[in-house]
Amino acid sequence: MMEFYIVSFVIAAMAFWRHRANIVRLAQGKENKVGAKKDK
């Protein structure tokens, strides 16, 4: 069971690391929301 938690944590950490720029933009309110129409 401990292996499951370790693997889950590693996968979550890798996903966070890969998307950290998007996460920062979301926190700042600059990232487009899912399903939102783009302004032209």
C-alpha positions in Angstrom: 0.0 0.0 0.0 2.9 2.4 0.7 4.2 1.9 -2.8 0.8 3.2 -4.1 1.2 6.4 -2.2 4.7 6.9 -3.3 3.9 6.3 -7.0 0.8 8.6 -6.7 2.9 11.4 -5.1 5.6 11.1 -7.8 3.0 11.3 -10.6 1.3 14.2 -9.0 4.6 16.0 -8.5 5.6 15.4 -12.1 2.2 16.8 -13.4 2.6 19.9 -11.2 6.1 20.5 -12.4 5.2 20.1 -16.1 2.2 22.5 -15.7 3.7 25.0 -13.2 3.5 27.9 -15.7 -0.2 27.3 -16.3 -0.8 27.0 -12.6 0.8 30.4 -12.0 -1.3 32.0 -14.8 -4.4 30.4 -13.3 -3.6 31.8 -9.9 -3.0 35.2 -11.4 -6.3 35.0 -13.4 -4.5 35.3 -16.7 -5.1 31.7 -18.0 -8.1 31.0 -20.2 -10.8 29.1 -18.5 -11.9 25.7 -19.9 -14.8 26.2 -22.4 -14.5 30.0 -22.4 -14.7 31.7 -25.8 -11.6 33.5 -26.9 -11.7 37.2 -27.5 -10.7 38.2 -31.1 
